[in-house]
Amino acid sequence: MKIDLHTHTILSGHAYSTVKENIDQAEARGLTAIGITDHGPTMPGVPKDPFHVVNMSSAVPNYVGNIRIVHGFEANIIDNMGRTDLPLEYSNSVEYILGALHSICILPRNKKENTEAIINAMAMGYIDAVAHPDDPTFELDYEALCDGAVEYKVALEVNNTSLKGTVRKNCAPNTRKMLEIAKEKGVYITAGSDSHFYLSVGEIDQSTNLLEAVNYPKDKIITNSLEQLELFLKIRKEERTI
C-alpha cells in the first residue's frame, strides 16, 4: 500500500513535524496519498478553536507534486452520545474525519458503552473512519462495531503504531479479531501510520502484513489504491449528515 491516512503535525500539540516535512517524507517513501489528521481541541496542547481545518482546504492544495493530500482531522469522541470535538460548522471543510476514543478526552467505560459511543458517532455522520479501535483501554464489541460500520459505511482502521506496540500495548490480538469479523461482514478498512514525527510517515508495513495474513479483500481496503480512496471519499461525502 502506498497511502497513509493517519499523520499528525505540530498542530496536534504533541507531534513534532510540519505539513511540509510529512509531505516530503511521503514523497521519499513513494506514497501516492497522505492524510493530514491533526487532533481535536479536547486533546491537551491543541488550539482550542481548530479553525486551521477550515483554512487547510484553501491553503494546502489537494496535490503537491504527485502526492494527493487528504484534508483530514482526528476528532475526539467526547461522550456516550457520540458527539465529537470538531465544531459542526467546520466539518464540511474536512474530507476525512477520523473518530477516536482517547482516555485523556473521555473516560473508558464498559464494553457496551464504549461501543455505543462510536456507533452513535457513526450514526450522526460525525466520522468517516474509526482510529485505532484496538486499544485495550477501551474494550469494544467487535460484532456490533462491524455491524455499525457496514450500516453507516464507515471504515475501521488498522493502526501501524498500535501493531508496533510502542504507544498502545497488546493491540495486535484485538486488531486481528476485528479484521476476522470485519472480513465476514464486508467492512471498509483503512490503514495509517499514526505518525507523530515525519520519519514514521508511510510506515504501514505491519498493517499491510496483517491485512495480507488474514487475506482481507483488497476491494474493501480504501488505502489499497488512489482510485479506491477517492471512491470512498465520494461515498462518505454523500453519507455525511452533518
SEMIDO-840091 format. One record per residue (C-alpha): y, z negated, x negated; chain. Coordinates in nm, 3 decimals. Example, Ala and Ser with C-alpha at 12.3 -4.5 7.8 and 13.67 -1.06 7.14 Angstrom:
// SEMIDO-840091
<r <-0.450 -0.780 -1.230> "A">
<r <-0.106 -0.714 -1.367> "A">
//
This chain:
// SEMIDO-840091
<r <0.000 0.000 0.000> "A">
<r <0.348 0.087 -0.118> "A">
<r <0.552 -0.112 0.134> "A">
<r <0.669 -0.473 0.105> "A">
<r <0.825 -0.601 0.428> "A">
<r <0.898 -0.959 0.324> "A">
<r <1.152 -1.022 0.047> "A">
<r <1.438 -1.266 0.002> "A">
<r <1.774 -1.255 -0.174> "A">
<r <2.033 -1.513 -0.275> "A">
<r <2.144 -1.522 0.090> "A">
<r <1.831 -1.729 0.164> "A">
<r <1.977 -2.019 -0.035> "A">
<r <1.660 -2.085 -0.232> "A">
<r <1.589 -1.732 -0.359> "A">
<r <1.731 -1.607 -0.683> "A">
<r <1.785 -1.230 -0.681> "A">
<r <2.025 -0.981 -0.526> "A">
<r <1.953 -0.694 -0.289> "A">
<r <2.005 -0.451 -0.577> "A">
<r <1.765 -0.637 -0.806> "A">
<r <1.499 -0.631 -0.536> "A">
<r <1.552 -0.260 -0.474> "A">
<r <1.540 -0.184 -0.846> "A">
<r <1.209 -0.369 -0.874> "A">
<r <1.075 -0.185 -0.570> "A">
<r <1.160 0.142 -0.740> "A">
<r <0.996 0.029 -1.064> "A">
<r <0.676 -0.053 -0.873> "A">
<r <0.676 0.279 -0.691> "A">
<r <0.732 0.138 -0.343> "A">
<r <0.833 0.363 -0.057> "A">
<r <0.995 0.087 0.152> "A">
<r <1.120 -0.267 0.121> "A">
<r <1.223 -0.517 0.388> "A">
<r <1.519 -0.749 0.324> "A">
<r <1.428 -1.057 0.529> "A">
<r <1.653 -1.350 0.448> "A">
<r <1.609 -1.686 0.619> "A">
<r <1.785 -1.809 0.929> "A">
<r <2.059 -2.075 0.927> "A">
<r <1.844 -2.380 1.004> "A">
<r <1.693 -2.338 0.658> "A">
<r <1.893 -2.555 0.412> "A">
<r <2.119 -2.352 0.186> "A">
<r <2.161 -2.058 0.424> "A">
<r <2.508 -1.971 0.563> "A">
<r <2.547 -2.146 0.898> "A">
<r <2.665 -1.823 1.058> "A">
<r <2.437 -1.542 0.934> "A">
<r <2.695 -1.270 1.005> "A">
<r <2.566 -1.092 0.696> "A">
<r <2.283 -0.947 0.906> "A">
<r <2.538 -0.763 1.120> "A">
<r <2.718 -0.621 0.819> "A">
<r <2.394 -0.524 0.645> "A">
<r <2.337 -0.232 0.880> "A">
<r <2.662 -0.070 0.769> "A">
<r <2.686 -0.198 0.410> "A">
<r <2.328 -0.135 0.300> "A">
<r <2.204 0.221 0.361> "A">
<r <1.865 0.296 0.513> "A">
<r <1.771 0.474 0.191> "A">
<r <1.856 0.400 -0.169> "A">
<r <1.715 0.689 -0.365> "A">
<r <1.371 0.748 -0.218> "A">
<r <1.322 0.390 -0.100> "A">
<r <1.354 0.305 0.269> "A">
<r <1.550 -0.017 0.313> "A">
<r <1.445 -0.203 0.628> "A">
<r <1.722 -0.429 0.754> "A">
<r <1.537 -0.746 0.842> "A">
<r <1.560 -1.120 0.894> "A">
<r <1.321 -1.415 0.883> "A">
<r <1.412 -1.619 1.189> "A">
<r <1.301 -1.978 1.213> "A">
<r <1.129 -2.070 1.539> "A">
<r <1.306 -2.392 1.627> "A">
<r <1.143 -2.524 1.944> "A">
<r <0.835 -2.503 2.163> "A">
<r <1.011 -2.261 2.396> "A">
<r <1.005 -2.008 2.114> "A">
<r <1.377 -1.991 2.053> "A">
<r <1.488 -1.889 1.705> "A">
<r <1.796 -1.948 1.492> "A">
<r <1.905 -1.584 1.488> "A">
<r <2.205 -1.560 1.722> "A">
<r <2.115 -1.325 2.005> "A">
<r <2.433 -1.125 1.962> "A">
<r <2.321 -1.039 1.608> "A">
<r <1.967 -0.936 1.693> "A">
<r <2.032 -0.572 1.771> "A">
<r <2.179 -0.526 1.423> "A">
<r <1.838 -0.600 1.271> "A">
<r <1.548 -0.355 1.256> "A">
<r <1.271 -0.603 1.181> "A">
<r <1.263 -0.972 1.273> "A">
<r <1.000 -1.196 1.121> "A">
<r <0.942 -1.518 1.311> "A">
<r <0.816 -1.821 1.123> "A">
<r <0.734 -2.188 1.153> "A">
<r <0.874 -2.392 0.863> "A">
<r <0.828 -2.769 0.857> "A">
<r <1.184 -2.817 0.734> "A">
<r <1.309 -2.647 1.054> "A">
<r <1.057 -2.763 1.317> "A">
<r <0.809 -3.047 1.306> "A">
<r <0.441 -2.946 1.312> "A">
<r <0.273 -3.022 1.643> "A">
<r <-0.082 -2.983 1.766> "A">
<r <-0.266 -2.651 1.764> "A">
<r <-0.180 -2.570 2.126> "A">
<r <0.192 -2.641 2.091> "A">
<r <0.227 -2.462 1.758> "A">
<r <0.061 -2.155 1.904> "A">
<r <0.268 -2.169 2.222> "A">
<r <0.591 -2.176 2.021> "A">
<r <0.502 -1.848 1.851> "A">
<r <0.371 -1.677 2.164> "A">
<r <0.682 -1.780 2.356> "A">
<r <0.896 -1.621 2.083> "A">
<r <0.689 -1.304 2.119> "A">
<r <0.723 -1.306 2.497> "A">
<r <1.101 -1.341 2.484> "A">
<r <1.127 -1.045 2.248> "A">
<r <1.276 -1.256 1.972> "A">
<r <1.039 -1.144 1.695> "A">
<r <0.868 -0.827 1.574> "A">
<r <0.616 -0.993 1.343> "A">
<r <0.489 -1.341 1.258> "A">
<r <0.539 -1.455 0.898> "A">
<r <0.263 -1.648 0.720> "A">
<r <0.059 -1.750 1.028> "A">
<r <-0.184 -1.903 0.779> "A">
<r <-0.007 -2.226 0.687> "A">
<r <-0.246 -2.522 0.736> "A">
<r <0.061 -2.736 0.811> "A">
<r <0.082 -2.555 1.146> "A">
<r <-0.267 -2.532 1.292> "A">
<r <-0.298 -2.228 1.520> "A">
<r <-0.534 -2.098 1.785> "A">
<r <-0.602 -1.753 1.639> "A">
<r <-0.774 -1.622 1.951> "A">
<r <-0.466 -1.698 2.160> "A">
<r <-0.227 -1.583 1.886> "A">
<r <-0.402 -1.247 1.856> "A">
<r <-0.407 -1.204 2.234> "A">
<r <-0.032 -1.263 2.238> "A">
<r <0.023 -1.020 1.951> "A">
<r <-0.163 -0.747 2.139> "A">
<r <0.015 -0.814 2.468> "A">
<r <0.363 -0.813 2.317> "A">
<r <0.299 -0.552 2.043> "A">
<r <0.390 -0.791 1.763> "A">
<r <0.245 -0.773 1.411> "A">
<r <0.081 -1.059 1.221> "A">
<r <0.148 -1.092 0.851> "A">
<r <-0.092 -1.112 0.558> "A">
<r <0.131 -1.303 0.318> "A">
<r <0.063 -1.248 -0.052> "A">
<r <0.231 -1.572 -0.159> "A">
<r <0.005 -1.764 0.078> "A">
<r <-0.302 -1.599 -0.070> "A">
<r <-0.186 -1.683 -0.423> "A">
<r <-0.162 -2.050 -0.320> "A">
<r <0.150 -2.114 -0.526> "A">
<r <0.360 -2.245 -0.236> "A">
<r <0.133 -2.297 0.065> "A">
<r <-0.212 -2.426 -0.024> "A">
<r <-0.553 -2.333 0.121> "A">
<r <-0.424 -2.045 0.332> "A">
<r <-0.685 -1.782 0.243> "A">
<r <-0.956 -1.908 0.484> "A">
<r <-0.706 -1.905 0.770> "A">
<r <-0.591 -1.554 0.682> "A">
<r <-0.947 -1.421 0.677> "A">
<r <-1.030 -1.592 1.007> "A">
<r <-0.717 -1.446 1.165> "A">
<r <-0.799 -1.097 1.039> "A">
<r <-1.154 -1.107 1.169> "A">
<r <-1.027 -1.193 1.517> "A">
<r <-0.733 -0.953 1.494> "A">
<r <-0.961 -0.667 1.394> "A">
<r <-1.169 -0.709 1.708> "A">
<r <-0.859 -0.717 1.929> "A">
<r <-0.663 -0.434 1.764> "A">
<r <-0.366 -0.635 1.637> "A">
<r <-0.092 -0.476 1.427> "A">
<r <-0.088 -0.617 1.074> "A">
<r <0.191 -0.624 0.818> "A">
<r <0.186 -0.727 0.453> "A">
<r <0.454 -0.882 0.238> "A">
<r <0.508 -1.048 -0.097> "A">
<r <0.741 -1.319 0.040> "A">
<r <0.928 -1.269 -0.285> "A">
<r <1.198 -1.520 -0.377> "A">
<r <1.264 -1.366 -0.721> "A">
<r <1.277 -0.995 -0.794> "A">
<r <0.979 -0.989 -1.029> "A">
<r <0.741 -1.052 -0.739> "A">
<r <0.880 -0.777 -0.515> "A">
<r <0.593 -0.544 -0.437> "A">
<r <0.324 -0.798 -0.526> "A">
<r <0.088 -0.737 -0.236> "A">
<r <-0.236 -0.689 -0.430> "A">
<r <-0.413 -0.989 -0.281> "A">
<r <-0.306 -0.889 0.070> "A">
<r <-0.434 -0.537 0.009> "A">
<r <-0.763 -0.661 -0.133> "A">
<r <-0.829 -0.890 0.163> "A">
<r <-0.750 -0.617 0.416> "A">
<r <-0.993 -0.389 0.236> "A">
<r <-1.255 -0.665 0.218> "A">
<r <-1.255 -0.710 0.596> "A">
<r <-1.231 -0.332 0.645> "A">
<r <-0.920 -0.364 0.860> "A">
<r <-0.839 -0.037 1.041> "A">
<r <-0.564 0.138 0.847> "A">
<r <-0.407 0.277 1.162> "A">
<r <-0.320 -0.081 1.261> "A">
<r <-0.161 -0.175 0.927> "A">
<r <0.209 -0.096 0.961> "A">
<r <0.263 -0.119 0.585> "A">
<r <-0.007 0.140 0.517> "A">
<r <0.241 0.429 0.522> "A">
<r <0.606 0.501 0.586> "A">
<r <0.512 0.702 0.895> "A">
<r <0.322 0.407 1.043> "A">
<r <0.610 0.174 0.964> "A">
<r <0.864 0.397 1.138> "A">
<r <0.639 0.430 1.442> "A">
<r <0.604 0.052 1.466> "A">
<r <0.980 0.001 1.434> "A">
<r <1.031 0.253 1.714> "A">
<r <0.779 0.070 1.933> "A">
<r <0.947 -0.263 1.865> "A">
<r <1.292 -0.124 1.939> "A">
<r <1.166 -0.014 2.280> "A">
<r <0.995 -0.350 2.339> "A">
<r <1.292 -0.568 2.246> "A">
<r <1.404 -0.771 2.545> "A">
<r <1.697 -0.941 2.375> "A">
//
